Amino acid sequence: MRELVFAVCVAASAASGAPAAGGGYAVVVSKATSENADWRKVVNVLREKHRGKAIVYEKSVDESLAALREQFPRHVCFVARPEEAGRDFVARVHRLTRQLDGDPYTDAIWGILTGYDAACALRIAEVRQPLVVRRVAAGTNVELSLCEEGVWYCELVKNRMVRKEKGGKPRRLRGPDDTTKALAEALTEYKAELFVTSGHATERDWQIGYRYRNGQFRCRGGQLYGLDTKRREHPIRSSRAKVYLAVGNCLMGHVKDRESMALAWLNGAGVCQMVGYTVSTWYGYGGWGMLDYFLEQPGRHTLAEAFFANHQALLYRVETYFPQLAEADRAGRPAGSTRLSDQARAAGLRSGDGRGLMFDRDVVAFYGDPGWSAKMAPARRAWEQKLTIDGGLYTFEITPRLGEKTFEPINTNGSQRGGRPIVELLPHRVRDVKIIEGADLAPLVTDDFVLVPNPRKCDPKRRYRVVFRAARR
């Protein structure tokens, strides 16, 4: 019944004044930033690169809502100087991009383009060549079997490391007591194109070892460097385009001031897109899920799309299992009772999960141009998914590839891993949705994506298919 109710909601929002069609690219920028000649170049490059439109606000990014509703873009890039791009700005962008229409989901794929200075932001804006990630490095356990090649060093167990050579299989090896130099060289000499970290961190450092003594990454003057346990420094300077996922770190995504780690990653390490928490993290759904959608579904989603998909999964989880929390938040009142519904209990959830999801909802930042493509190199996927459109008939098919294990978690390192919904972005916005087949899969069809809850147990003989009719907006 959920999908039919939602279809009515979409139609109602369209009738209440929401745009009839949408698409394109918007650049949102403050008046002060747009009047700075160096930062104006960043805006102009993005506009030319994506044939986008600029939206200028006076004081608060919230002022851009009316213009965003009118344009209803597919991508939104918020250009912000470091002093504008703090924790509150990230939270406001999250909330703003859920308000373009009447449903509770994010209405555009967004990113915040900032930098240590305008030159840093301009370098990122000017990158056009898509990135295909073939080499991965990490300070935590990641699924190298799905990567062309890579290496990770364990944050929990001293000397544990795993390496995969191109064409080979992951092999467990003995790593150094102090991995600071090795991880620094992974960004420079090894030329990793995806870097993943977890563990203790602040806006000023990353503490490499979580359960044992190890070195640190620090920043100075917009540059990263490693500081090992013997107080030796290891400079980290790389111009090679890469993406960075601080999936489990506290505060790595918080731009507190110009001497923040996030800006050093963007400025000195060649990072073009980055995801990280702006607060001290404990629940983990908003961060660790990036691996579920990006690395563990190799080649399916760009990093920006993976961020979007993971966030819609989080919102869906709140709306489905903790609707009282979502409704109270929208009404601006205390949540009241967090008593679990029978549906939430059946899904194995606890009352603390609602609080954790709400905690994570508006605190994970995506930095970079959301229209730039960074994807994992294609590899084996647990399932294939395909959307076909015939006039107003949409068919979304999911084909298991691993038999009964198809929907099981791939890698359980981290927090809140596995079980993510299956998400497919629609090529255009739709309205007046009517489910014809597959209602038993409890699909959610919004104006711009289809979400199917993870079936968990796979019946290889079953046909996983959702068919719906819809009109283009």
ABEGO torsion letter per residue (X at the ends): XAAAAAAAAAAAAAAAGBBABBEEBBBBBBAAAAABAAAAAAAAAAAAAAGBBBBBBAABAAAAAAAAAAAGBABBBBBBBAAAABAAAAAAAAAAAAAABABABBABBBBBBBBABAAAAAAAAABABBBBBABBBBABBBBAAABABEBBBBAABBGBBBBBBBGBBBBBBBBBABAAAAAAAAAAAAGBABBBBBEBBBAABBBABAABBBBBBBBBGGBBBBBBAAGBBBBBBBABBBBBBBAABBGAABBABAABAAAAAAAAAGBABBBBBABBBAAGAAAAAAAAAAAABBGABBAAAAAAAAAAAAAAAAAAABAAAAAAAAAGBBAEBABBBAAAAAAGBBAAAAAAAAAAAAABBBBEBAABBBBBBBBBBABBBBBBBBEABBBBBBBBAAEAAAABBABABEBGBEGBBBBBBBABBBBGBBBABGAAAGBBBBAABBBBBBAGBBBAABBBBBBBBBBBX
